[in-house]
Amino acid sequence: MKLAFAQHDFAVGALSANLRLAIDCVGRARQESVSLVIFPELAITGYPPEDLLLRPGFMRQTHDALEALLPHVTGIDVLIGHPWMEEGKRFNAASWIRDGQVIGRYYKQCLPNYAVFDERRYFSPGASPLVQELGGVHFGVIICEDAWERGPAQQALGAGAQCLLVPNASPYRDDKHAARLSMLQQRHADCGLPLAYCNLVGGQDELVFDGRSLVMNADGSVAGAGPVCKEALLRFSFVADEGRFECHDWPQETLSLEAEIYRALVQGLRDYTLKNGFREVVLGLSGGVDSALTLAIAVDALGAAQVHAVMLPSAHTSDMSLELARQQAELLDVDYRIIEIGAVCEALEQGLSASFGGVAPDVTEENLQARVRGNFIMALSNKFGWLPLATSNKSELAVGYSTIYGDMCGGFSPIKDCLKTRVYDLCHYRNTVSPAIPEQVISRAPTAELAPGQTDQDSLPPYSELDDILRRFVDLDQSIADIVASGHDEEVVRKVAGMVLRNEYKRRQGAPGTRITSRGFGRDRRYPITSGWRESGSSINPNR
């Protein structure tokens, strides 16, 4: 029996385009003599549609789109995900279509409500299994989070399923593939059934869906995995009496962690740009590592002709920075210009001199430079319709080592979930593909160049130390005591933790950016801006 995964990008809210894509996939699969084509979770609407689901008009059009698909399903079966209203309740559903009719419908039972997911806001849980016969084989259907729990698979097994079909919209993070494999192996251990796992691909706001659909045999071995962050109609056969799959012409990939993260970052930027109606991007190119990586990602995502890099030197910009920025712009063949900001900064300082009244210069004057740069980038964006890219990394955003309305200024922030140490790793990786970032950009001491002789380490611990503290405090929610016990100095840990908590207001106003970890700033981590809580390690004292 031939089956196929429609591992494609079904964009949120693009009902007509998603319908056309589904019809095209059905037609191509039918030409390949496929018996069943399996689509991702909520393929009709894209995932996650969020509060669009609360609009009655959106739900009516979703139902209409499903009805419009039915006449195109002849000579082939289709399993497709979509939201559905029934008796006043909204469900995350998958419909089995045959000969122009829905012959079975499954409602997702386990609704995730953690990390980036809030499905309980929109959906009611289902309670019943769906087991559908095709070619003498009984297929059980479960949806995404159902596979992470024991109950739905056991229920399908009890209803006679011989194989599980799992439509998914599972977003990428840096350990997600291993987590999925572990979960699917656990489901296999529970029920012993082979399974076919179809995942969505494409960028949606901060999320990237990486595809990597897979099939697992009855013995628990993986018969094949689809490509990472690439669309494909993946054909395979199911040998029912042996409980195994045979994959037909699936791309063979072996990617390092840095390679898959880089591909996710490219996908995230490309889809955010194009799906929001932009064609070109602009960014400040400083001669430093963060803007260098952002430039490389932008070129790989959109092409050099669509990328505009601007060097905005002030009185503190070194000749090295000017030269390295020029070298990279020429290396990647992007539009490059230099706009001097010294005179504008001097004019602002002069205009403020009376109000500052002899108070000594401090970080205020440094931030003026960053905000002037932000103004120039935004002016170019307004004039030419270019999407402005912010270049701050996760380490800077975590501790507030970034200027709100300055270097944080932008419509999208491609590396906002990359710690500084990861930025370096990704730069090294990208240069193994082809020269993209001058080596001196990577090897030089990081500096904002907002004051004479300034380096990042004047204000921050070494990034190797800082990033480990941030990973523990932000991503793993470890306490100060636990982080100190891991070998870090308590004074440094308390300083870093305090900076993270104090700078929530900045991050809340920052641009969205691609999520690649389990705890990105944005959808994952929702701390109050106004909060009297600080990590202390001591008990509550009402007299303190």
VENNORHU-V179031 format. One record per run of one state. SS is the DSSP state (~ for helix, > for strand, _ for the rest). FROM is the first residue (numbers start at 1). TO is the last residue. Records with the same first field share a line. If there is no record, write none. Layout:
BEGIN
SS: FROM-TO + FROM-TO
END
This chain:
BEGIN
_: 1-1 + 8-14 + 32-35 + 40-49 + 55-55 + 71-76 + 87-88 + 99-100 + 108-118 + 122-129 + 135-136 + 149-150 + 159-162 + 169-170 + 172-175 + 192-193 + 200-200 + 205-206 + 212-213 + 217-221 + 226-227 + 229-231 + 243-243 + 249-256 + 276-280 + 285-288 + 303-303 + 312-318 + 333-334 + 339-341 + 357-362 + 385-386 + 391-393 + 400-411 + 414-419 + 434-438 + 444-455 + 459-462 + 476-479 + 486-489 + 503-503 + 509-520 + 522-524 + 526-544
>: 2-7 + 36-39 + 77-86 + 89-98 + 101-107 + 130-134 + 137-143 + 163-168 + 171-171 + 194-199 + 201-204 + 207-211 + 214-216 + 222-225 + 228-228 + 232-239 + 244-248 + 281-284 + 307-311 + 335-338 + 387-390 + 412-413 + 521-521 + 525-525
~: 15-31 + 50-54 + 56-70 + 119-121 + 144-148 + 151-158 + 176-191 + 240-242 + 257-275 + 289-302 + 304-306 + 319-332 + 342-356 + 363-384 + 394-399 + 420-433 + 439-443 + 456-458 + 463-475 + 480-485 + 490-502 + 504-508
END
